[in-house]
């Protein structure tokens, strides 16, 4: 793996989003490339700083209920057949 390839994967690596093979490839590259190792170290420091100092806001109390209702509605729409949709709109086949 070359530096350009490794750098494209840094964000995913930092957030533990890579598959095992890609993560191992990045780790191997970081072990033998001091420049990328330093960059990755700096990104980890930034991540730690942001996590420690980020202002977090509590979600509105009814947000979860609204999201669940919206998901149920979307699931119900997705499960309807096209003929059901035409009936609702008053269209006849």
Phi and psi in degrees as a GROMACS rama.xvg file:
@    title "Ramachandran Plot"
@    xaxis  label "Phi"
@    yaxis  label "Psi"
@TYPE xy
-96.8086  166.831  UNK-2
-55.6618  -43.6993  UNK-3
-60.3455  -40.5815  UNK-4
-67.2008  -42.8074  UNK-5
-63.0416  -43.156  UNK-6
-63.5913  -31.5679  UNK-7
-66.1463  -23.8086  UNK-8
-99.4265  -5.15425  UNK-9
-55.6482  -45.763  UNK-10
-62.5538  -46.1667  UNK-11
-63.7324  -38.4016  UNK-12
-64.3925  -45.6329  UNK-13
-61.3327  -35.0565  UNK-14
-95.026  9.93462  UNK-15
56.8129  41.0362  UNK-16
-105.29  -3.63336  UNK-17
-83.5752  152.573  UNK-18
-69.6614  165.348  UNK-19
-57.1675  -45.2106  UNK-20
-61.998  -46.5915  UNK-21
-64.6692  -40.2644  UNK-22
-62.6144  -42.2291  UNK-23
-64.7162  -39.0799  UNK-24
-61.6968  -44.0167  UNK-25
-64.3064  -44.215  UNK-26
-61.1167  -41.7246  UNK-27
-62.9305  -42.0172  UNK-28
-64.569  -44.5606  UNK-29
-62.0126  -33.3186  UNK-30
-68.4388  -28.3755  UNK-31
-110.211  -0.349086  UNK-32
-121.12  103.036  UNK-33
-61.2322  -35.5263  UNK-34
-65.9856  -47.011  UNK-35
-68.9536  -35.4267  UNK-36
-60.8627  -42.028  UNK-37
-66.5692  -40.6988  UNK-38
-64.6355  -43.8803  UNK-39
-64.2039  -38.5689  UNK-40
-62.3644  -42.8334  UNK-41
-63.027  -39.303  UNK-42
-65.7886  -38.0894  UNK-43
-65.1888  -38.9623  UNK-44
-64.0004  -42.5969  UNK-45
-61.9513  -44.0204  UNK-46
-60.4775  -44.8952  UNK-47
-63.2591  -41.1443  UNK-48
-63.361  -46.2315  UNK-49
-63.4634  -44.4507  UNK-50
-62.2597  -36.2066  UNK-51
-76.2998  -27.8954  UNK-52
-115.286  1.59304  UNK-53
-72.2904  132.729  UNK-54
-77.4687  128.028  UNK-55
-112.185  138.073  UNK-56
-113.925  139.67  UNK-57
-73.9009  138.851  UNK-58
-69.225  156.158  UNK-59
-57.2466  145.483  UNK-60
-55.0917  -35.8938  UNK-61
-95.936  7.58146  UNK-62
-61.0605  -46.2726  UNK-63
-60.9059  -42.569  UNK-64
-63.8316  -41.245  UNK-65
-65.3073  -41.2047  UNK-66
-65.2547  -43.3536  UNK-67
-62.827  -41.107  UNK-68
-64.0308  -41.7038  UNK-69
-64.7894  -40.0874  UNK-70
-65.0849  -42.1314  UNK-71
-60.6561  -41.9252  UNK-72
-63.946  -43.0175  UNK-73
-65.2191  -40.4492  UNK-74
-64.4904  -41.1657  UNK-75
-63.5245  -41.3237  UNK-76
-62.95  -41.8888  UNK-77
-67.6878  -28.8764  UNK-78
-84.3349  -15.7083  UNK-79
-70.0138  147.207  UNK-80
-84.6667  162.098  UNK-81
-58.1609  -34.1751  UNK-82
-67.7656  -35.3443  UNK-83
-62.7346  -39.7292  UNK-84
-65.1964  -39.6044  UNK-85
-66.6062  -37.4652  UNK-86
-63.2827  -40.9761  UNK-87
-64.4684  -37.6504  UNK-88
-85.6727  -3.78611  UNK-89
82.8906  19.1556  UNK-90
-95.1821  135.975  UNK-91
-104.956  147.489  UNK-92
